[in-house]
Amino acid sequence: MKSPASIKKAAEWALPYWTRGQAGRETPHDLFRVLYFGWLAAFTLKLLGSAWDVSWHFKWLRDDLAPPHLLNSAGTALALALTIIHGYTGYGVDKAALRLIQWGTGIFLVAVPLDLINHRVNGLDITSWSPSHIMLYLGTFFMIAGVIRGWFMGAPPGRERAVVLGAFLAFFLENVHFPEQHQEYGILSIGAWDNGTVYAEPILLQFAADQMGRPIDRTMMTGFALPVPDFLYPVYAVVVGVAVLVVARTLIGRFGAATLVAAAYVAVRTLIWPLLTYTGFPPSAVPFFLVIAGLLVDVAFLVRQPAVRALLGAAAATAGAYAALAAQSAVMGGVYDLLKGQQGLLGAPPLVTSSAVWAGLGLLAAWLAVEWLARRRRTSPARAASPVVAPVTPSAPATPSAPTTPSANAAP
């Protein structure tokens, strides 16, 4: 815990910056870093809360004040504070980044009471794909997109810029992949049921059964654990998840960027797996196939012609993701058989291989859109604008600079 003296020193440093300004004003480098490391802390809290949340809801009946919700709320509170700081002072963001952050935060805050009302009216919400949940993901989507733009436009070139940008993109991948965790937890819950183990508490099973109007049997368990069509998991993962990896490779601009972003997200899921399992919470399948897809995205960027790159990359990444999903289910299920004598508990959600055509076409459309936006940004004429981050000089004053013309840089 910080001492009163350190808190006083931090306040003395920060208070001079609390002045009204327009988005795009020059921002001292130390203030810029504090703001965006604050965003890293906010998204970390939200990640830990959301990772625990799905597992919690496969074990306990829903509780508004459940520990995962409180942890997520702490991250939301920090994100709200940062949104207010950016909006009032104009530091660290241009107009576009600020609008994305504000809209995202606003949508998220509206979605929270709507989700509570949904649960009050409809009881247990047994899918991550409900409208109120999708609003939460959408709000976070815009929020992180704004933060990515703000860092991308304002951070000085160098290793820190690339690493932090990669971290924000990994948070972005986690957010878009989050609803897929329902199937990743669900498939293991079905496997456990088939082997005589039940992760959920009796009160949760009975509540779900009453809501479905069925006894507690395998049909009820399937409706609870896998309530969406089987094709949704692989199609969504390829079209949306792999598209994020294409964006990551485009923005970071280095070979291996897509692989590392995917690997960072998968590493977090892998580390969380034993923490949940050994504390009595249900485990989930881990999307290792995203790392294979990320590697194939990086390889595709060796092709110089954008349209050809998109075509070949979409085909390779789709085929690789589907093959890795099939292998993950077979290989990891077999390993678990040898270790525990149970069937396929470390596998993957059901795979409808015929859906690969639609997944590939969707990814191709998304990839071409990313290539078009990137080309448009590269070929757009330069516009005179004041920098978001002020030059770092030994004699730079400690007090904030005056508001300047908003930044007019093109979107990343």
C-alpha positions as CSV (number, residue, x, y, z in Angstrom):
1,M,0.0,0.0,0.0
2,K,1.3,3.5,-0.8
3,S,2.3,5.8,2.0
4,P,0.5,9.2,2.5
5,A,3.7,10.9,1.3
6,S,3.8,9.0,-2.0
7,I,0.1,9.7,-2.5
8,K,0.7,13.4,-1.9
9,K,3.6,13.4,-4.3
10,A,1.5,11.7,-7.0
11,A,-1.3,14.2,-6.5
12,E,1.1,17.1,-6.7
13,W,2.4,15.7,-10.0
14,A,-1.1,15.0,-11.5
15,L,-3.2,18.0,-10.4
16,P,-1.5,20.6,-12.7
17,Y,-2.7,18.5,-15.6
18,W,-6.4,18.7,-14.6
19,T,-7.3,21.5,-17.0
20,R,-10.0,21.7,-19.6
21,G,-8.7,21.0,-23.2
22,Q,-9.7,19.6,-26.6
23,A,-8.8,16.2,-27.7
24,G,-5.5,16.2,-29.6
25,R,-3.6,18.6,-27.3
26,E,0.1,18.0,-26.8
27,T,0.6,15.5,-24.0
28,P,3.9,15.2,-22.0
29,H,5.4,11.7,-22.5
30,D,5.3,10.8,-18.8
31,L,1.6,11.6,-18.6
32,F,0.9,9.7,-21.8
33,R,2.5,6.6,-20.4
34,V,0.6,6.9,-17.1
35,L,-2.7,7.1,-18.9
36,Y,-2.1,4.1,-21.1
37,F,-0.5,2.0,-18.4
38,G,-3.7,2.8,-16.5
39,W,-5.6,1.3,-19.4
40,L,-3.5,-1.8,-19.2
41,A,-4.4,-2.2,-15.5
42,A,-8.1,-1.7,-16.3
43,F,-8.2,-4.3,-19.0
44,T,-6.2,-6.7,-16.8
45,L,-8.8,-6.5,-14.1
46,K,-11.6,-6.9,-16.6
47,L,-9.7,-9.9,-18.1
48,L,-9.3,-11.6,-14.7
49,G,-12.9,-11.0,-13.8
50,S,-14.3,-12.2,-17.1
51,A,-12.1,-15.3,-17.2
52,W,-13.4,-16.3,-13.7
53,D,-17.0,-15.3,-14.6
54,V,-17.8,-18.0,-17.2
55,S,-16.4,-20.7,-14.9
56,W,-18.4,-19.3,-12.0
57,H,-21.6,-19.5,-14.0
58,F,-21.0,-23.1,-14.9
59,K,-20.9,-23.9,-11.1
60,W,-23.1,-21.5,-9.2
61,L,-26.5,-19.9,-9.7
62,R,-26.0,-16.3,-10.9
63,D,-25.3,-13.6,-8.2
64,D,-25.1,-9.9,-9.1
65,L,-22.4,-9.5,-6.4
66,A,-20.4,-12.5,-7.3
67,P,-16.6,-12.1,-6.9
68,P,-15.9,-12.2,-10.7
69,H,-18.4,-9.4,-11.2
70,L,-16.8,-7.3,-8.5
71,L,-13.3,-7.8,-10.1
72,N,-14.7,-6.9,-13.5
73,S,-16.4,-3.8,-12.0
74,A,-13.1,-2.6,-10.5
75,G,-11.7,-2.6,-14.1
76,T,-14.8,-0.9,-15.4
77,A,-14.5,1.8,-12.7
78,L,-10.9,2.5,-13.7
79,A,-11.8,2.6,-17.3
80,L,-14.6,5.1,-16.6
81,A,-12.1,7.3,-14.7
82,L,-9.7,7.2,-17.6
83,T,-12.5,8.0,-20.0
84,I,-13.4,11.1,-17.9
85,I,-9.8,12.2,-17.8
86,H,-9.3,11.9,-21.5
87,G,-12.7,13.6,-22.2
88,Y,-12.1,16.6,-19.8
89,T,-8.4,17.3,-20.4
90,G,-8.1,16.1,-24.0
91,Y,-4.7,14.6,-23.2
92,G,-3.5,11.4,-24.8
93,V,-6.1,11.0,-27.5
94,D,-7.2,12.6,-30.8
95,K,-10.9,13.2,-31.6
96,A,-11.5,9.8,-33.2
97,A,-9.9,7.8,-30.3
98,L,-11.8,9.8,-27.7
99,R,-15.1,9.2,-29.5
100,L,-14.5,5.5,-29.7
101,I,-13.6,5.3,-26.0
102,Q,-16.6,7.4,-25.0
103,W,-19.1,5.5,-27.1
104,G,-17.7,2.2,-25.9
105,T,-17.9,3.2,-22.3
106,G,-21.4,4.5,-22.8
107,I,-22.7,1.4,-24.5
108,F,-21.1,-0.8,-21.7
109,L,-22.7,1.3,-18.9
110,V,-26.1,1.1,-20.6
111,A,-25.7,-2.6,-21.1
112,V,-25.1,-3.3,-17.4
113,P,-28.6,-2.4,-16.1
114,L,-30.2,-4.0,-19.2
115,D,-28.5,-7.2,-18.4
116,L,-29.7,-7.0,-14.8
117,I,-33.2,-6.4,-16.0
118,N,-32.9,-9.3,-18.4
119,H,-32.0,-11.7,-15.6
120,R,-34.8,-10.4,-13.4
121,V,-37.4,-10.9,-16.1
122,N,-36.1,-14.1,-17.8
123,G,-34.2,-15.8,-15.0
124,L,-31.0,-17.6,-15.7
125,D,-29.4,-16.5,-19.0
126,I,-27.8,-19.7,-20.2
127,T,-25.9,-18.3,-23.1
128,S,-23.1,-15.8,-23.6
129,W,-24.7,-14.9,-26.9
130,S,-27.7,-13.0,-25.5
131,P,-28.5,-9.4,-26.7
132,S,-27.6,-7.8,-23.3
133,H,-24.3,-9.7,-23.2
134,I,-23.5,-8.8,-26.8
135,M,-24.0,-5.1,-25.8
136,L,-21.3,-5.6,-23.1
137,Y,-18.9,-7.0,-25.7
138,L,-19.7,-4.3,-28.2
139,G,-19.1,-1.6,-25.6
140,T,-15.7,-3.1,-24.7
141,F,-15.0,-3.5,-28.4
142,F,-15.2,0.2,-29.1
143,M,-13.5,1.1,-25.9
144,I,-10.4,-1.0,-26.6
145,A,-10.5,0.1,-30.3
146,G,-10.2,3.7,-29.1
147,V,-7.4,2.9,-26.7
148,I,-5.5,1.1,-29.5
149,R,-5.9,4.1,-31.8
150,G,-4.8,6.5,-29.1
151,W,-1.6,4.5,-28.3
152,F,-0.9,3.8,-32.0
153,M,-1.2,7.5,-32.9
154,G,0.7,8.9,-29.9
155,A,3.3,6.5,-28.7
156,P,6.9,7.2,-30.0
157,P,8.5,4.5,-32.2
158,G,10.4,1.7,-30.4
159,R,10.1,-1.6,-28.6
160,E,7.7,-0.3,-25.9
161,R,5.3,1.0,-28.6
162,A,5.1,-2.4,-30.3
163,V,4.9,-4.4,-27.0
164,V,2.1,-2.3,-25.5
165,L,0.3,-2.2,-28.8
166,G,0.5,-6.0,-28.9
167,A,-0.9,-6.2,-25.3
168,F,-3.9,-4.0,-26.2
169,L,-4.6,-6.2,-29.3
170,A,-4.4,-9.3,-27.1
171,F,-7.1,-7.7,-24.9
172,F,-9.0,-7.0,-28.0
173,L,-8.8,-10.6,-29.1
174,E,-9.9,-11.7,-25.6
175,N,-13.0,-9.5,-25.8
176,V,-14.2,-10.7,-29.2
177,H,-13.5,-14.4,-28.4
178,F,-15.2,-14.2,-25.0
179,P,-18.6,-15.5,-26.0
180,E,-17.0,-18.5,-27.5
181,Q,-16.0,-19.6,-24.0
182,H,-19.5,-20.8,-23.4
183,Q,-18.9,-23.6,-25.8
184,E,-15.3,-24.2,-24.5
185,Y,-16.7,-24.7,-20.9
186,G,-19.8,-26.4,-22.2
187,I,-18.1,-29.2,-24.1
188,L,-16.1,-30.2,-21.0
189,S,-19.2,-30.1,-18.8
190,I,-20.9,-32.5,-21.2
191,G,-17.8,-34.7,-21.1
192,A,-17.8,-34.7,-17.3
193,W,-21.5,-35.6,-17.3
194,D,-20.9,-38.5,-19.6
195,N,-18.2,-39.8,-17.2
196,G,-20.3,-39.5,-14.1
197,T,-19.0,-36.1,-12.9
198,V,-21.1,-32.9,-12.5
199,Y,-19.4,-29.5,-12.2
200,A,-22.5,-27.5,-11.5
201,E,-24.1,-27.3,-8.1
202,P,-27.5,-28.9,-7.7
203,I,-29.3,-25.6,-7.3
204,L,-28.0,-24.4,-10.6
205,L,-28.9,-27.7,-12.4
206,Q,-32.4,-27.6,-10.9
207,F,-32.9,-23.9,-11.9
208,A,-31.8,-24.6,-15.5
209,A,-34.0,-27.7,-15.7
210,D,-37.1,-25.8,-14.3
211,Q,-36.5,-23.0,-16.8
212,M,-36.3,-25.5,-19.7
213,G,-39.3,-27.6,-18.3
214,R,-37.2,-30.8,-18.3
215,P,-35.8,-33.2,-15.8
216,I,-32.1,-33.1,-15.1
217,D,-30.8,-35.3,-17.9
218,R,-28.3,-35.2,-20.7
219,T,-30.7,-33.3,-23.0
220,M,-31.1,-30.6,-20.4
221,M,-27.3,-30.5,-19.8
222,T,-26.7,-30.1,-23.6
223,G,-29.2,-27.3,-23.7
224,F,-27.5,-25.6,-20.8
225,A,-23.9,-26.2,-21.9
226,L,-24.1,-26.0,-25.7
227,P,-27.2,-23.8,-26.5
228,V,-26.1,-22.5,-29.9
229,P,-25.6,-24.3,-33.2
230,D,-22.3,-26.2,-33.5
231,F,-21.2,-24.3,-36.6
232,L,-21.1,-21.0,-34.8
233,Y,-17.9,-21.7,-32.8
234,P,-15.5,-22.4,-35.7
235,V,-17.1,-19.8,-38.1
236,Y,-17.0,-17.0,-35.5
237,A,-13.5,-17.9,-34.4
238,V,-12.1,-17.8,-37.9
239,V,-14.0,-14.7,-39.2
240,V,-13.8,-12.5,-36.1
241,G,-10.8,-13.9,-34.1
242,V,-8.5,-14.4,-37.1
243,A,-9.5,-11.0,-38.5
244,V,-8.2,-9.4,-35.2
245,L,-4.9,-11.2,-35.8
246,V,-4.8,-9.7,-39.3
247,V,-5.3,-6.3,-37.8
248,A,-2.5,-7.0,-35.3
249,R,0.0,-7.9,-38.0
250,T,-1.0,-4.8,-40.0
251,L,-0.7,-2.3,-37.1
252,I,2.5,-3.7,-35.5
253,G,4.1,-4.3,-38.9
254,R,6.5,-7.1,-37.8
255,F,6.7,-10.7,-38.7
256,G,5.4,-12.8,-35.8
257,A,3.1,-10.1,-34.5
258,A,-0.1,-12.1,-35.1
259,T,1.4,-15.3,-33.6
260,L,2.6,-13.5,-30.5
261,V,-0.8,-11.8,-29.9
262,A,-2.6,-15.1,-30.3
263,A,0.0,-16.8,-28.1
264,A,-0.3,-14.2,-25.4
265,Y,-4.1,-14.7,-25.1
266,V,-3.8,-18.5,-25.2
267,A,-1.0,-18.3,-22.5
268,V,-3.3,-16.4,-20.2
269,R,-6.1,-19.0,-20.8
270,T,-3.6,-21.8,-20.2
271,L,-2.4,-20.3,-16.9
272,I,-5.9,-19.7,-15.7
273,W,-6.9,-23.3,-16.4
274,P,-5.1,-24.9,-13.4
275,L,-6.0,-22.0,-11.1
276,L,-9.7,-22.7,-11.7
277,T,-9.4,-26.5,-11.8
278,Y,-7.5,-26.8,-8.5
279,T,-9.8,-24.4,-6.7
280,G,-12.9,-26.5,-7.6
281,F,-14.2,-24.5,-10.6
282,P,-15.1,-26.0,-14.0
283,P,-12.3,-26.1,-16.6
284,S,-12.5,-25.1,-20.2
285,A,-11.1,-26.1,-23.5
286,V,-8.3,-23.7,-24.5
287,P,-8.2,-22.3,-28.1
288,F,-4.7,-23.4,-29.0
289,F,-5.7,-23.4,-32.7
290,L,-5.6,-19.6,-32.7
291,V,-1.8,-19.8,-32.4
292,I,-1.7,-21.9,-35.6
293,A,-4.0,-19.4,-37.3
294,G,-1.8,-16.5,-36.2
295,L,1.3,-18.1,-37.5
296,L,-0.4,-18.6,-40.9
297,V,-1.4,-15.0,-40.9
298,D,2.2,-14.0,-40.4
299,V,3.4,-16.3,-43.2
300,A,0.7,-14.8,-45.5
301,F,2.2,-11.3,-45.0
302,L,5.3,-12.5,-46.8
303,V,3.2,-12.1,-50.0
304,R,3.5,-8.5,-51.1
305,Q,0.4,-8.1,-53.3
306,P,-2.5,-7.3,-50.9
307,A,-5.4,-9.0,-52.8
308,V,-3.3,-12.2,-53.3
309,R,-2.2,-12.0,-49.7
310,A,-5.8,-11.8,-48.5
311,L,-6.9,-14.7,-50.7
312,L,-4.1,-17.0,-49.9
313,G,-4.0,-16.0,-46.2
314,A,-7.7,-16.5,-45.7
315,A,-7.6,-20.0,-47.3
316,A,-4.5,-21.0,-45.3
317,A,-5.7,-19.6,-42.0
318,T,-9.1,-21.2,-42.3
319,A,-7.8,-24.6,-43.3
320,G,-5.2,-24.4,-40.5
321,A,-7.7,-23.4,-37.9
322,Y,-10.1,-26.1,-38.8
323,A,-7.3,-28.8,-38.9
324,A,-5.9,-27.6,-35.6
325,L,-9.4,-27.7,-34.0
326,A,-9.8,-31.3,-35.2
327,A,-6.3,-32.3,-34.0
328,Q,-6.8,-30.5,-30.7
329,S,-10.0,-32.5,-30.0
330,A,-8.5,-35.8,-31.0
331,V,-4.9,-35.5,-29.6
332,M,-5.7,-33.8,-26.4
333,G,-8.7,-36.0,-25.7
334,G,-6.4,-39.0,-26.2
335,V,-3.8,-37.6,-23.8
336,Y,-6.5,-37.1,-21.2
337,D,-7.7,-40.7,-21.7
338,L,-4.2,-41.9,-20.8
339,L,-3.9,-39.7,-17.8
340,K,-7.4,-39.9,-16.3
341,G,-9.3,-42.6,-18.1
342,Q,-12.0,-40.2,-19.2
343,Q,-13.2,-39.2,-22.6
344,G,-12.0,-36.1,-24.4
345,L,-12.2,-33.6,-21.5
346,L,-9.4,-31.5,-23.0
347,G,-10.8,-31.4,-26.5
348,A,-12.6,-28.7,-28.4
349,P,-16.2,-27.7,-29.1
350,P,-18.0,-29.7,-31.8
351,L,-16.6,-29.0,-35.3
352,V,-18.8,-28.8,-38.4
353,T,-16.2,-29.1,-41.1
354,S,-18.7,-28.1,-43.9
355,S,-18.8,-24.6,-42.3
356,A,-15.2,-24.0,-43.3
357,V,-16.4,-22.6,-46.7
358,W,-18.4,-19.9,-45.0
359,A,-15.7,-19.2,-42.5
360,G,-13.2,-18.8,-45.2
361,L,-15.4,-16.4,-47.3
362,G,-16.1,-14.3,-44.2
363,L,-12.4,-14.1,-43.3
364,L,-11.6,-13.2,-46.9
365,A,-14.1,-10.3,-46.8
366,A,-12.7,-9.1,-43.4
367,W,-9.1,-9.4,-44.6
368,L,-9.8,-7.4,-47.8
369,A,-11.4,-4.7,-45.7
370,V,-8.3,-4.5,-43.5
371,E,-6.1,-4.3,-46.5
372,W,-8.2,-1.6,-48.1
373,L,-8.2,0.5,-44.9
374,A,-4.4,0.1,-44.5
375,R,-3.8,1.1,-48.1
376,R,-6.1,4.1,-47.7
377,R,-4.2,5.2,-44.7
378,R,-0.8,4.9,-46.4
379,T,-1.9,6.8,-49.5
380,S,-3.9,9.6,-47.8
381,P,-2.2,13.0,-48.0
382,A,-0.4,14.2,-44.9
383,R,-2.3,16.8,-42.9
384,A,-0.7,19.3,-40.6
385,A,-1.7,18.6,-37.1
386,S,-0.3,19.1,-33.6
387,P,1.1,15.9,-32.0
388,V,-0.7,14.1,-29.3
389,V,2.5,13.5,-27.4
390,A,4.9,16.4,-26.9
391,P,8.6,16.1,-27.7
392,V,10.7,14.9,-24.8
393,T,13.4,17.4,-23.9
394,P,15.5,17.7,-20.8
395,S,14.1,21.2,-20.2
396,A,10.4,20.2,-20.8
397,P,8.2,22.0,-18.2
398,A,6.4,19.9,-15.5
399,T,3.2,21.9,-16.1
400,P,0.8,20.9,-18.8
401,S,0.9,22.7,-22.2
402,A,-2.0,24.8,-23.5
403,P,-4.7,23.2,-25.6
404,T,-3.9,23.0,-29.3
405,T,-5.7,22.1,-32.5
406,P,-7.1,18.6,-32.4
407,S,-5.2,15.9,-34.2
408,A,-6.4,15.1,-37.7
409,N,-4.3,12.0,-38.3
410,A,-5.9,9.2,-40.3
411,A,-7.3,6.2,-38.5
412,P,-5.0,3.1,-38.1
